[in-house]
Amino acid sequence: MKYFVIVNPTSGRGLGEKSIPHIESNLREYGLDFTLVRTERMWHAAELAEKAVQDGYDVIVCASGDGTVNEAINGMMRARKNGNKQPAFTVLGIGTGNDFAGGTGIPTNLNDGLKALKENKRKKIDLGLVKGGDYPEGRYFGNGIGVGFDAAVGNEAIKVRWTRGLMAYLIGVIKTVFLYYNPAHVEIILDNKETIKQTSLMISVMNGKRMGGGFQMTPDSKPDDGFFDLCIAETASKGRIMQMIPHFLKGTQAALPEIQMKRAKTVSIKSMDLTFPAHADGEFICLNGSHLTLELLPSELEIIYA
């Protein structure tokens, strides 16, 4: 088998570049036939992954955070739409959140990820496709979509340079509580059957379980069950938001009166007044969006996991 390894050298505050010698030595020790390439710019991972599929690689590996993982998945899917055979995919977790890995059973640390690559245990998972915002033709995602507060938190978290992971997102939460005052009144339609209209602080549409390196948005979600899991939060005061945070860390928010947990295969989110920010796997799909449509694609990606 041929392995194509995409490394984002800036992932994890530079951990990506520092990890390259360790990755290469382990892959050589395992006797794997691999090519390793560094990303150089935005969407470079998508270009590299698409070309690797076209060139017939058997496994694509992302040594990166969730943003580069998302790019690579989009490149692979673009190649698949053009008739190419889809290789397997996995992640070596060196990013800030590693939420895609954490929600799919892929190890979230580098050494365990390398061992899983060697052991080659596989399964197929679902993917999502979101259309709207800056991506009217669609963008694929593996972990989840965040609309409103969640997206605003991510925007603040990336500004935190002195720490990474859950701590950066917690700082982002605290900053956002005092900056994100005005959530939109939205209409959410699930499977063209159920409609929810409310002023929503946050809407998370998940294929995985968590966001922000440890916030358990949908702790019962399974990435291979053919459904999105949703966590929909009604607007709340600043003080109440701070009270809710520990519940999201423990995954117990379903018991809160402001929270609705839902499941669906298709989702429409439309603002009735203000625009909203939104992200896919931590990457912004809009800062001032008004309408998103989401579709679940079952058993779309084969992954190597632990």
C-alpha positions, 0 to 999 in steps of 0.5 A, a space after each residue: 500500500 502507498 500512503 500519502 501524508 499531509 502535514 500542516 507545519 503550523 498546526 498545534 502552534 508549530 507542533 506539526 513541523 516539529 513532529 515530522 522527524 518522529 512521523 517519518 522515523 515511525 513510518 519507516 520503522 513500520 515498513 510503510 511506503 509513504 510520501 510526506 508533503 507539507 501544506 504551504 497555504 490555505 486549501 493546499 491540503 485539498 489540492 494535495 488530497 485530490 491529486 493523491 487520490 488521482 495518483 492512486 494512493 491507498 491511504 491519505 493521512 493528515 498530520 494536522 488539526 481539524 481545519 486541514 482535515 476538513 480541507 483534505 476531506 473536501 479534496 478527496 470528495 472532489 476527486 471521488 465526484 470525478 470518478 476516482 476510487 476513494 482511498 482510506 483516511 486517517 489523522 495524526 492528531 497534532 492540532 488544537 482541537 482534534 475533534 474529528 478524531 475524537 468523535 470518530 474513534 481515531 486517536 487524538 495523540 500522535 503516537 497512538 495515531 501512528 500505532 493505529 495506522 500500522 494496525 490498519 483497523 477500518 470502518 466507514 463513517 458518514 459525512 455531511 454536506 453544507 450549502 450556503 454562506 460562502 459555499 453556495 455549491 457546498 462544503 463537506 464536513 466530518 465532525 460538525 457545523 456550528 451556528 451562532 455562539 459556537 462559531 463566535 467562540 471559535 473566532 475568539 479561540 484562534 486569537 489566543 496564541 499562548 495556549 491550545 486545545 480546550 483552554 483556548 476555547 474556554 478563553 474564547 467562551 468567556 470573551 464571546 459571552 461578553 461580545 456576542 449579544 444578539 443571536 438571530 431568530 431562526 427557523 430550523 427545519 428537520 427532514 422537511 417534517 419538524 420546524 423549530 422557530 426561536 431565537 437561538 444562541 447556538 445550533 450544533 449539527 454534529 456527525 461527531 460528538 464534540 467541538 472546541 477540544 472537549 465540549 460534548 455537544 452531542 455525546 450520544 452521536 455516532 458517526 456511522 448511524 446515518 443521522 446528524 445529532 443536533 444540540 439547539 440552544 435557546 438564547 440565554 443571559 450572560 450569567 446563564 450561559 456561564 452556568 451552562 458551560 460545565 454541562 457542555 463539558 460533561 455532556 449533560 446539557 440535554 437536561 437544561 430547559 434551554 436545550 433541545 437535542 434532535 436527530 435528522 438526515 437533512 437540516 435547514 437553518 434560516 435567519 428571520 432577522 439578523 445574520 449569523 456566523 457559522 463554521 464547518 469543522 472549525 473553519 468559517 463558512 460565513 460570518 454573516 450568513 442567512 440560510 444553510 442547508 445540510 445533508 447527511 451522506 451515509 457511509 461515505 468515508 473509510 477511516 483507519 481508527 483505533 
